[in-house]
């Protein structure tokens, strides 16, 4: 019995070379994309100016200014932290209030979608599962289009998306439940509920009578980060701070679930309860992303998958890897979405789809098999 | 039938060593939906012994194991583990006392043997707890006992069928339960690994006093390794007792539909001749 032998589960061991590599490459990609995102745009500035604005000590060394930028004027005032932002230079204003929050939100969206997908892939024991597999996307879609068609106020859109997505998930669970659930029944119920909701959504599209509303609806359904700021950052950051540690804790339970239901049960897991709670965590993560970015596709599907091919099926590694790789993908994709075409922006979901699709095509050609772990 | 329930209650309060029964099923009816598959008046798995459940396909062996492990709730009757109903126990608590090895097992391809065995500690760990020294000792003991120590870092997908079965046995050993249920652990294995598996089970029983209940396909194997046989026929107990008492021409004819000569020595030897109509 060699005691210096490295335990697979011991604390710290998950920070092995592969994982460090994923983290390093992800951070590098995200940083480069973020710099490009901050430097270019309608307000043109040289890289030097952009960097100077990003590291502006008027923001970084003054907690009140920083608080006013990140928390918003009214919250800062309530907390007694308000500072007048007019002392800041134009480049600093552009970088700190327009371009930087978009990068930050993109990063958080990536974290949530990647974690959500990773969890659903274990629950359904299917590598092709995405955060939207249990109806979240169609539920959120219907709610968003409904809100737009009946002009309930666009400030309600994030709430509508979360409520719609969660409601669809609840319906899927009820449909799938027959003295218990199985991965297959859950996925089938997801397909059925999704089909019905998508029809409703398409039907409601006919009642949209203005081009602007149509554009907003499409941006939501495709997933877009146009116009997000610190307000969206605040919406997304609180649940994310909950989701990430919970997902790391959940990893061991996901590993046991992957041994099959009977084995998990014989090891003392309350399988139904665990599956529901893990689903709820994944839904929380997905809804968080949907609330600020709409239905960005492929991220939750591709990221855990790519991470798995590097680190294996140990879920703690997959989760930690996804926390880095998810933001990298979304930040890069959003940079392409915003700056790729001159004069116009495309929804970020279009770019992630264009990147993710070919990846799966490549995978399909290479392995020919998908559904086995 | 006169198994008084009051006696069970007193047993439950007594220290366990006074209770000769690890598992005690009474008036047990098991089924899937409308269909009743198992109907047993009383069935005892004696404490500290190796008991084999034998019988032809469809006689209810696996169904009975499902009831013992609380996977299947009985239609009527009860299954007591050390005097307490298995269906009333929280799953984690039950898993610290009762281990179950399924007939067929799957694991993610790149999971190493050691990681797999680590999962055997699941019921012993709290929601946030890591592995403590006791967990590590249990894992080492299990790897050693199942004879897969040298395969520690090998992914499960690279193992032969027999090695894989031993790795999964190591996982349930790491659970360190008083009672172990095994569903046809030798069925798809080559002769060498069949013997290895049965020897591990024997050692576990002798050295650690673990009660074993094993479903076996092979009557000869059951007669050789088990202290007690429970012969099942059509969902009911046909006979119960030490192999020498249970295995005879009559059992082979009545339960298995086989004409055979059984010669008794240290253990009964079965020579099957032909299938009866």
Interface residues (C-beta under 8 A of the other chain):
Chain A: X1 X5 X7 X8 X9 X10 X11 X249 X252 X255 X256 X258 X259 X260 X262 X263 X265 X266 X267 X268 X269 X270 X312 X313 X314 X372 X373
Chain B: X69 X71 X91 X92 X93 X94 X95 X96 X99 X100 X101 X102 X105 X106 X107 X108 X109 X110 X111 X112 X114 X115 X116 X118 X119 X120 X122 X123 X127 X128 X130 X131 X136 X140 X144 X152 X172 X175
